[in-house]
Amino acid sequence: MSKINIDQAVAAHYGRSELTERILKALGAGNAGLLTLSALAQVDQLHHGGLGLTERLVQVAEIERGMHVLDAGSGIGGAARHLASVCGCTVEAIDLTPEFVNTGAELDVLVGISESISHRVGSVTELPYEHSSFDLVWSQNVTMNIADKPSMFEEALRVLRPGGVFAFTHLAGGNGEALDYPMPWAGSAETSFLETPDEIFEALKNAGFEKASNHAPGNSPPPMPLGDDPDEPVVMGNAMLVQGRNAKNAVIDGRLVPMMVTARRSA
Ligand SMILES: C[S@@+](CC[C@H](N)C(=O)[O-])C[C@H]1O[C@@H](n2cnc3c(N)ncnc32)[C@H](O)[C@@H]1O
């Protein structure tokens, strides 16, 4: 598949119509005044481990108040809102899926945090930002959709200030046995690019990163974003029930290896 076709297929995999309305309805917040950040966190963390994984990545990424952060592949902005509201950061959020970008911006307004976060549509492999713009580049479960990891990692390095940190979570390939699709990030292997942990570290080194390390706690099976068996996965749709189970089983039997990585641009 060409890059354009991959991008289109990835955006089609994630995009859903009337997403903001669906979320408000699912959370019983038809009156938007009832919407809170903690209620939203039940549905806006689109990665294994949910809010807990975000909190753990905050710890290992050495975040300080006032940092300027790029959320690369921001989904509907769950991590961006956490980084802004809890960690005191300003956040640029970029994502390939227009529906996610629109919903992310709408939710920011509804919870009153839009002054700290900007959203835009774009690709992590061609970032529309100046060199050395960010203290931290943050990316959760986006790399599995990226065929061109050298471009993603080189772009992350380019937009980081000297000494800045690239922090991301990834599900890497494990024992080499075939995965059962669909997975949460892809309906088929055509838009799934996992590499092994060693290959991920090699790509980071080739892009110019230093001090790359993996903080993932063993091979514990990843819970699904809404808990183990959500009744209605509002953002990803009912397909998520099968997707999540396929991912969980693959972690349990070693076909997938969860990674939580930090790497640094030299000072
Ligand atoms: C599993 S979701 C994770 C979203 C968010 N990081 C989170 O954890 O809540 C993967 C996201 O990566 C985005 N994505 C995939 N390929 C991308 C690319 N080339 N550039 C920007 N975003 C991309 C998708 O649109 C989707 O929102």
The ligand as a Tripos MOL2 file, in Angstrom:
@<TRIPOS>MOLECULE
LIG
   27    29     1     0     0
SMALL
NO_CHARGES

@<TRIPOS>ATOM
      1 C1         -4.9960    3.7520   19.0700 C.3       1 LIG1
      2 S1         -5.3260    5.4300   18.6460 S.3       1 LIG1
      3 C2         -4.5120    6.2580   20.0010 C.3       1 LIG1
      4 C3         -4.9540    7.6820   20.1570 C.3       1 LIG1
      5 C4         -4.3460    8.4140   21.3450 C.3       1 LIG1
      6 N1         -2.9040    8.4610   21.2500 N.3       1 LIG1
      7 C5         -4.7410    7.7520   22.6210 C.2       1 LIG1
      8 O1         -3.9560    6.9430   23.1320 O.co2     1 LIG1
      9 O2         -5.8360    8.0230   23.1200 O.co2     1 LIG1
     10 C6         -4.1520    5.6910   17.3330 C.3       1 LIG1
     11 C7         -4.2450    7.0870   16.7540 C.3       1 LIG1
     12 O3         -3.1460    7.2930   15.8730 O.3       1 LIG1
     13 C8         -3.6070    8.1010   14.8210 C.3       1 LIG1
     14 N2         -2.6580    7.9550   13.6960 N.ar      1 LIG1
     15 C9         -2.3470    6.8370   13.0070 C.ar      1 LIG1
     16 N3         -1.4300    7.1180   12.0480 N.ar      1 LIG1
     17 C10        -1.1510    8.4370   12.1590 C.ar      1 LIG1
     18 C11        -0.2870    9.3180   11.4710 C.ar      1 LIG1
     19 N4          0.4800    8.9170   10.4310 N.pl3     1 LIG1
     20 N5         -0.2390   10.6090   11.8550 N.ar      1 LIG1
     21 C12        -1.0320   11.0580   12.8690 C.ar      1 LIG1
     22 N6         -1.8660   10.2680   13.5600 N.ar      1 LIG1
     23 C13        -1.9280    8.9660   13.2190 C.ar      1 LIG1
     24 C14        -4.9870    7.5890   14.5330 C.3       1 LIG1
     25 O4         -5.7530    8.5040   13.8050 O.3       1 LIG1
     26 C15        -5.4930    7.3650   15.9520 C.3       1 LIG1
     27 O5         -6.1150    8.5070   16.4580 O.3       1 LIG1
@<TRIPOS>BOND
     1     1     2 1
     2     2     3 1
     3     2    10 1
     4     3     4 1
     5     4     5 1
     6     5     6 1
     7     5     7 1
     8     7     8 2
     9     7     9 1
    10    10    11 1
    11    11    12 1
    12    11    26 1
    13    12    13 1
    14    13    14 1
    15    13    24 1
    16    14    15 ar
    17    14    23 ar
    18    15    16 ar
    19    16    17 ar
    20    17    18 ar
    21    17    23 ar
    22    18    19 1
    23    18    20 ar
    24    20    21 ar
    25    21    22 ar
    26    22    23 ar
    27    24    25 1
    28    24    26 1
    29    26    27 1
@<TRIPOS>SUBSTRUCTURE
     1 LIG1         1 GROUP 0 **** ****
